[in-house]
């Protein structure tokens, strides 16, 4: 395995993918940002920034865009996947296994579940490569608002992998004075914590949108963390992971920040706006919109009760409104607080 990363390739011109590209380039690593067309390649390389997703943040000299995915991947020591979850499988299917370096390490920076199956991105990755690359795979997740990190504000994240050597290599590669990186062996927990927190952020935004106050919001966040933790534990995650950066830390950021797309979606829904209009005005993907449905698919498979997620899904589908959803949750039969009770199978 490489002791040093010299060339990195980013799949996904999202704001987060672009930010990770800037971070790597600032570490002195030659970095390629994969784009979908020669026109986009020319635009990004001439403007030296991603005007559509991260305007105002110039590319370091060693960060360039390329529409040639195969050529950009063949010599890469590090391959970062930062595309939206709904296009994740399609994007990794474009990776030519036979042409990449045998020592290349992968980092998944996508927080989402496959909508139809409820599968995590690591499961999609393993399926597409028949488990051949599992030991070189890792997940990056944490309270990481792209624009704040691009501005050089301090932040922390977690790298999880089943192979500690991979986690430590990626940790060393990304860690800097402004971006502190921790490792974790609980890949399932880190992945689900960062993914399911987007559902919580939409709910917190709903509460903001209808002006229910901080007591309601704090109670909601606490109970929602208990709910998603139970799903995570049942799926094989470690309980302690949900108290760390990948879940609690990320929940706090996305539920309170004005930069959070998922919180914004919830807030606008709470104000009575239509979901299609909200997403059009947003102009970017809010992963929680897809994740809410996918989490219920997974919950049904694992027989985990998720009343908060169910009500959030109904609001997103236009089948109820925020006030009615809150009333239903508040009218549930009172019970002892047992935040991390694992359901009996």
C-alpha positions in Angstrom: 0.0 0.0 0.0 1.2 3.5 -0.8 2.9 5.3 2.1 2.2 8.6 0.3 -0.5 10.0 -1.9 0.8 11.8 -4.9 -2.1 11.9 -7.3 -5.8 12.1 -6.3 -9.0 12.1 -8.4 -12.4 13.4 -7.2 -15.6 11.9 -8.8 -18.3 14.5 -8.3 -18.3 18.3 -8.9 -20.6 18.9 -5.9 -19.7 21.7 -3.5 -18.3 19.0 -1.2 -16.3 17.2 -3.9 -14.8 20.5 -5.0 -13.9 21.4 -1.4 -12.2 18.1 -0.9 -10.3 18.7 -4.1 -9.1 22.1 -2.8 -8.1 20.5 0.5 -6.0 17.8 -1.2 -4.4 20.3 -3.6 -3.5 22.5 -0.7 -1.7 19.5 0.8 0.6 19.5 -2.3 -1.2 16.6 -4.0 -1.9 16.7 -7.8 -5.7 16.5 -7.9 -8.1 15.9 -10.8 -11.8 16.9 -10.5 -13.9 14.7 -12.9 -16.5 16.6 -14.9 -19.1 15.4 -17.3 -18.2 17.2 -20.5 -15.3 19.0 -22.3 -17.3 22.2 -22.1 -17.4 21.9 -18.3 -13.7 21.0 -18.2 -12.9 24.2 -20.2 -15.1 26.3 -18.0 -13.6 25.2 -14.7 -10.0 25.3 -15.9 -10.4 28.7 -17.4 -12.3 30.2 -14.4 -10.1 28.4 -11.9 -13.2 27.8 -9.7 -16.5 25.9 -9.6 -18.8 28.8 -10.3 -21.9 26.7 -10.2 -21.3 24.9 -6.8 -18.6 26.8 -4.9 -18.2 30.3 -6.4 -15.6 32.6 -4.8 -13.1 29.8 -4.0 -10.2 29.6 -6.4 -8.5 26.4 -7.4 -5.0 25.9 -6.2 -2.5 25.5 -9.1 -2.5 21.7 -8.8 -6.3 21.3 -8.9 -7.6 20.8 -12.5 -10.8 19.6 -14.1 -10.9 16.7 -16.5 -13.6 15.1 -18.6 -11.5 12.0 -19.2 -12.4 9.8 -16.3 -10.4 6.7 -17.4 -7.2 8.7 -17.9 -7.7 10.6 -14.6 -8.2 7.4 -12.6 -5.4 5.1 -14.0 -2.6 6.7 -12.1 -4.5 7.9 -9.1 -3.3 6.8 -5.6 -6.5 8.2 -4.0 -10.0 8.1 -5.5 -12.7 10.2 -3.8 -16.3 9.6 -4.6 -18.4 12.7 -3.7 -21.3 12.5 -6.1 -25.0 12.5 -4.9 -26.3 9.2 -3.6 -28.9 8.8 -6.4 -26.1 8.8 -9.0 -23.5 6.9 -6.9 -24.0 3.5 -8.4 -24.0 4.8 -12.0 -20.8 6.7 -11.3 -18.8 3.8 -9.8 -19.9 1.6 -12.7 -17.8 3.9 -14.9 -14.6 3.0 -13.0 -12.5 0.6 -15.1 -11.3 -1.9 -12.5 -8.6 -3.3 -14.8 -7.0 0.1 -15.4 -6.7 1.5 -11.9 -3.6 1.1 -9.7 -3.6 -2.0 -7.5 -2.6 0.1 -4.6 -5.3 2.9 -5.1 -7.3 3.7 -2.0 -11.0 4.8 -2.2 -12.8 7.4 0.0 -16.6 7.6 -0.1 -17.7 11.2 0.8 -21.4 10.7 -0.1 -24.0 10.8 2.7 -27.0 8.9 1.5 -28.7 5.6 1.0 -29.9 4.1 -2.3 -33.5 5.1 -2.5 -35.0 1.8 -3.8 -33.0 -0.6 -1.6 -32.0 1.3 1.5 -28.4 0.2 1.0 -25.4 2.2 2.1 -22.8 3.5 -0.4 -20.2 1.0 0.9 -22.7 -1.8 0.0 -23.1 -0.5 -3.5 -19.4 -0.2 -3.9 -18.8 -3.8 -2.7 -21.6 -5.1 -5.0 -20.2 -3.3 -8.1 -16.7 -4.6 -7.5 -17.6 -8.0 -6.2 -15.9 -7.3 -2.9 -12.5 -7.0 -4.6 -11.8 -3.5 -3.4 -13.4 -3.7 0.1 -10.1 -3.6 2.0 -9.1 -0.4 0.1 -12.4 1.4 0.8 -13.1 4.1 3.5 -15.8 6.5 4.4 -15.3 10.2 5.2 -18.1 11.8 7.3 -18.5 14.5 9.9 -19.9 18.0 10.6 -18.5 19.3 7.4 -20.2 22.3 5.7 -18.4 22.7 2.5 -18.3 26.4 2.3 -17.0 26.9 5.8 -14.1 24.4 5.1 -13.4 26.1 1.8 -13.1 29.4 3.7 -10.4 27.8 5.9 -12.5 27.7 9.1 -11.6 24.9 11.5 -13.4 21.6 11.2 -13.1 17.9 12.1 -14.1 14.7 10.3 -13.9 11.0 10.7 -12.4 8.4 8.3 -13.8 4.9 8.8 -12.5 1.7 7.2 -12.4 -2.0 8.0 -8.6 -1.8 7.5 -6.8 0.5 10.0 -3.9 1.0 7.6 -6.3 2.5 5.0 -8.0 4.8 7.6 -4.6 6.0 8.8 -3.3 6.7 5.3 -6.4 8.7 4.4 -6.2 10.5 7.8 -2.6 11.5 7.1 -3.5 12.7 3.6 -6.3 15.0 4.6 -5.2 16.1 8.1 -4.1 19.8 8.3 -4.0 22.7 10.7 -7.6 23.6 9.8 -9.0 20.1 9.1 -8.6 17.6 12.0 -9.1 14.0 11.0 -10.0 11.1 13.3 -10.1 7.4 12.5 -12.8 4.9 13.4 -13.2 1.2 12.7 -17.0 1.3 12.7 -17.7 1.9 9.0 -21.4 1.1 9.3 -21.9 3.6 12.2 -19.9 6.4 10.6 -21.7 5.9 7.3 -25.2 5.7 8.8 -24.6 8.5 11.3 -23.7 11.0 8.5 -26.5 9.7 6.3 -29.5 9.5 8.7 -28.7 12.9 10.3 -30.1 14.5 7.1 -33.6 13.3 8.1 -33.2 15.0 11.5 -32.1 18.2 9.8 -35.3 18.3 7.7 -37.4 17.8 10.8 -35.5 20.5 12.7 -36.1 22.8 9.8 -39.8 22.1 9.9 -39.9 23.2 13.5 -38.0 26.4 12.6 -40.4 27.0 9.7 -43.5 26.9 11.9 -41.8 28.7 14.8 -42.2 26.1 17.6 -39.2 27.3 19.5 -36.0 25.8 21.0 -37.7 23.5 23.5 -39.5 21.7 20.8 -36.4 21.7 18.5 -34.1 20.3 21.2 -36.6 17.6 22.2 -37.1 16.6 18.6 -33.4 16.4 17.9 -32.9 14.2 21.0 -35.6 11.8 20.1 -34.6 11.7 16.4 -31.0 10.8 17.4 -32.4 8.0 19.5 -34.5 6.8 16.6 -31.7 6.8 14.0 -29.3 5.3 16.5 -31.6 2.3 17.0 -31.7 1.7 13.3 -27.9 2.0 13.1 -27.4 -0.4 16.0 -29.8 -2.9 14.5 -27.9 -2.6 11.2 -24.6 -3.5 13.0 -23.2 -0.2 14.0 -21.6 0.6 17.4 -23.7 2.7 19.8 -20.8 5.0 20.8 -20.3 6.1 17.2 -23.6 8.0 17.3 -22.3 10.1 20.2 -19.3 11.2 18.0 -18.6 13.5 15.1 -20.2 11.3 12.5 -23.7 11.6 14.1 -24.1 14.0 17.0 -21.5 16.4 15.7 -23.1 16.4 12.2 -26.6 16.6 13.6 -25.8 19.8 15.5 -24.3 21.4 12.5 -27.0 20.5 10.0 -29.9 21.3 12.4 -28.7 24.8 13.3 -26.6 26.1 10.4 -28.1 28.5 7.8 -25.8 26.8 5.3 -27.5 23.4 5.8 -29.5 22.5 2.7 -31.6 19.8 4.5 -32.6 22.2 7.3 -33.5 24.8 4.6 -35.8 22.3 2.9 -37.6 21.6 6.2 -37.9 25.2 7.1 -39.4 26.1 3.7 -41.8 23.2 4.0 -42.8 24.4 7.4 -43.7 27.8 5.9 -46.1 26.0 3.5 -44.0 25.9 0.3 -44.1 23.0 -2.1 -41.2 20.6 -2.2 -40.6 20.9 -6.0 -40.4 24.7 -5.7 -38.0 24.4 -2.8 -35.6 22.0 -4.5 -35.7 24.2 -7.7 -34.8 27.3 -5.7 -32.1 25.4 -3.9 -30.3 24.3 -7.1 -28.4 21.6 -5.3 -29.1 18.1 -3.9 -30.6 17.9 -0.4 -29.7 14.2 0.5 -32.3 14.0 3.2 -35.1 14.1 0.6 -33.9 10.8 -0.8 -32.7 9.3 2.5 -36.0 9.6 4.3 -37.7 7.2 2.0 -34.6 4.9 1.8 -34.3 4.8 5.6 -37.9 3.5 5.8 -37.0 0.8 3.3 -34.1 -0.3 5.6 -36.3 0.1 8.7 -38.9 -2.2 7.3 -36.3 -4.8 6.5 -34.8 -4.6 10.0 -38.2 -4.3 11.8 -37.3 -1.0 13.4 -40.0 1.5 14.3 -39.3 5.0 13.1 -42.2 7.3 13.7 -40.3 10.5 13.2 -38.9 9.4 9.9 -42.4 8.2 8.9 -44.0 11.6 9.6 -41.1 13.4 7.8 -41.7 11.2 4.7 -45.4 12.1 4.8 -44.6 15.8 4.9 -42.1 15.5 2.0 -44.7 13.6 0.0 -47.3 16.3 0.6 -49.6 13.8 2.5 -49.6 15.9 5.7 -48.2 19.2 6.9 -45.6 20.0 9.6 -48.1 20.9 12.3 -50.2 17.8 11.8 -47.0 15.7 11.9 -45.9 17.3 15.2 -49.3 16.7 16.7 -49.2 13.0 15.8 -45.8 12.6 17.4 -46.8 14.5 20.5 -49.9 12.4 20.9 -48.1 9.1 21.0 -48.5 7.0 24.2 -46.0 8.2 26.8 -43.3 5.7 27.8 -40.0 5.6 29.7 -37.1 7.3 28.1 -34.9 4.5 26.7 -33.0 6.2 23.9 -31.0 3.3 22.6 -33.3 0.3 23.1 -32.6 -2.3 20.5 -35.9 -3.7 19.2 -36.6 -7.3 19.8 -36.5 -9.3 16.6 
